[in-house]
């Protein structure tokens, strides 16, 4: 399995081609290292053994410098190539994750905590850098450079070569043993990091309320406690993880010392010449250097493992089947047939039947938690019923192309989501190619023109994060303008006026009345005023349809008591 | 930067530096002694005993190097985690006085990404910046001194090259990389904000345009981040070239100068290989400075942003000598005017309002007429631009902030629930409440069904997302009612409720002995017992 996830990271589109480049550059490095130390050993040998002055050895010294520079250049090129590949991989992974989430739908994001998802996409993906940017070039170096130098030492001095051959693999085994242990611990540490991030975010989000309850200082104390626990946990992981570095370092240093001592004794006995002995001594640390670096890179790779696994688990999640049938043109006839929705252990909708004929206007009422919003989500195809179906002109919604369907449905939630862009950008969300005049007409229909005129740059005024410049009623009417410009056949409104005063509500309802012309409308509300615009009131209770009443008939309205007739006469 | 460095505990910092320098020096000495040993052996002295001290030294250095390095890494990482924990708390503590007023203007997602990623970036302040610099200075200095005992010219060259690699190259690289560092950090924060926006608003994105706009925005952010990272990668490659290439000059210089001394008989030949290898090893002292300075720009940018955050002046400050907590608990607004910063027209002008102890007052008026602002002024989230706010007869700005907020409890329009449990949320208002009291508070608001479903200690989801909007609103209300504050400031508490639920809440408020200031748009539903105050909207 370990190879599995690293392999998948390296098979991502951005990292292809990196491997051959790394191998080529590693060969260059190995050759340059061999040349550089051979020449240097020769210089020392000539000076010490033959008393040649350094001035007579200029070509050799120049050779040392040149080989050294070639090696440095190859390493620099490698670093740059790897960094760019890593950057491509991370951008690609984030993009793939976003697309996947959109295909999976909001239920996937609700199941997994949103903060955790976001941290997988940001910090989690950032950790892939360790795999692509560091581990791959390091591993290639360890194999190619260490391998070439080992062969060279074996040829030069079989005894020392044998020493390296025995120590090297031993170190790799140690590395692997310690690494798997560190891997498990790193996984636990990652979980606590994700939690810590979510806690900080959560704390900052509710800071106003914490301050109002005089809980600011205690929140800081609490955070300090969590941080301390995190430190203890992380340090435990690191103590073990650093062991692999310790073993590598110790093995490399001991082996170098062993080479120096054995070579020294053989020199003393006259079995070896200085130049060759020195070269072997110089090559020993070069053999261990990539292995030691691999230890650090391996640690980084293991830190990336939980993130990568989480990422791939998400990318591998089966997607709900996507319908492909085109959406029938015109105002649709929508029916909910025996729709049941369960979430966790709770039944949100229980065998609900609801008929929405073309150009009908239906109000959905009922106490909080009765399943009204779930019904709206089912209609939008955002929530898939456990049993039962939504029929659009007789065709099950599941068989229709979901994007095409959502393009035909205008959804106006209680607190509509706004782009951080301009007013016009927000209206064009409904139909991206709407021209200036269409945007203006939609704003006029939503009775927003006066408001927009007061903004500093008119329709081009940037609204800021979550529409900070607009009041609740204004953002709602902006969402209505979006629905106007989309020219949708079905309009679903979720508590459109619950946050508005009487005047604001009147403005929204007037806009809504215009919008409803020639469309099918479903409005979730607990207010009285919107009911007047509807022909029919359906009351949900405990996930079931309790009553269905015609507004025009005015008979026994359980919700409102006195609703004046007139829904029909307006049309 | 200084603020951040002040968080480092002195003793542990010194220990980390000494361990690091010792590890570097033992590595250098291991190489140098090995070279000396081999040369000495090749000259075949009379007895092996001559070589014995060198053999012992080589073994000693080999063992101690790995041990010292391990100890240094553990100490330095422990240090880092301590600093980061302190830093998180510092950031939160500095945000507390700014909340909520100064936080309103900042993009929520960006602020969040900023605090998180900046604090994470500042992890490197010890490990990547402060410790490597100190270790380089100590180890480099000792190495130059040791070289000077053999060959002063070589030591001079070594000193120059160490300065070039440790100071000149990194400083140049840092200057070249400063722009890239800032851009990268900003691009990263922007990507984080886009991702968060996509995840949080997934349903809305799908419903509005199938996520096309969100993907396009994300693509732009990703492209910007990639461009910034490409510039950083180029710089990293340049520093790699310098780091790997420059040492050759020191080694060749050592060969040259010591070699001359050897051929002229001034120096023992044993020292030639030792000097060359020792000089090579000495460069390890500055090896981590390249990456250190590459990240220095990012670290400094993060430190600057965190410091700027904490340097913001709170819009309200506590009085130096607060007046004693007043005995009375009436709320008075006296000729209050207020406009938000950067707003063209005032929200409130010459407003008078009195809420006597126990009185029930409803604030009505069109959207944007300043109803919520009145509550924010009563809580002293802001100070009025003109006029006074009095609590129990004392001007609010002469009371301790905690006393102001003890006098008035607030339920905001969008109920802000903590992720966690019902009990945890309710106990915000009253930490010592018994389970029975918590349950009673929930039952009073008709939340018995919720209580049965999730339980007092059941997980209610992030921001309470497992509850419906109406349930969240009522939990927020229960929290306020549970608290001891004599004045309740309620912002649209019935907006999310059905008629029966809303009537129940309004009735409950009327029977409560405390004063209530209620912001509502449901004027027609109010019992005559409420005194209605109408805000017309500010002039202009």
Interface residues (C-beta under 8 A of the other chain):
Chain A: X36 X40 X43 X44 X47 X48 X49 X51 X52 X53 X54 X55 X57 X61 X64 X65 X68 X69 X71 X72 X73 X75 X76 X77 X79 X80 X83 X84 X87 X88 X91 X94 X95 X98 X99 X101 X102 X105 X106 X109 X110 X113 X114 X115 X117 X118 X121 X122 X123 X197 X198 X200 X201 X202 X203 X204 X205 X206 X207 X208 X209 X210 X211 X212 X213 X214 X215 X216 X217 X219 X220 X223 X224 X227 X228 X230 X231 X234 X235 X238 X239 X242 X243 X245 X246 X249 X250 X253 X254 X256 X257 X260 X261 X263 X264 X265 X267 X268 X270 X272 X273 X274 X277 X278 X281 X282 X285 X344 X346 X365 X366 X367 X368 X369 X373 X377 X380 X382 X402 X403 X406 X407 X409 X411 X413 X414 X415 X416 X417 X419 X420 X429 X430 X432 X464 X465 X466 X468 X471 X472 X473 X474 X482 X495 X498 X499 X500 X501 X502 X503 X504 X505 X526 X528 X559
Chain B: X27 X30 X31 X33 X34 X35 X37 X38 X39 X40 X41 X42 X43 X44 X45 X48 X51 X54 X55 X58 X59 X61 X62 X63 X65 X66 X67 X69 X70 X73 X74 X77 X78 X81 X82 X84 X85 X86 X88 X89 X92 X93 X95 X96 X97 X99 X100 X103 X104 X105 X107 X108 X109 X110 X111 X112 X113 X115 X116 X120 X188 X191 X192 X195 X196 X198 X199 X200 X201 X202 X203 X204 X205 X206 X207 X208 X209 X210 X211 X212 X213 X214 X215 X218 X219 X222 X223 X225 X226 X229 X230 X232 X233 X234 X236 X237 X238 X240 X241 X243 X244 X245 X247 X248 X249 X251 X252 X255 X256 X259 X260 X262 X263 X269 X272 X273 X276 X277 X364 X365 X366 X367 X368 X379 X381 X402 X405 X406 X409 X410 X412 X413 X414 X416 X417 X418 X419 X428 X429 X449 X453 X461 X462 X463 X465 X466 X468 X469 X470 X471 X483 X492 X495 X496 X497 X498 X499 X500 X501 X521 X523 X524
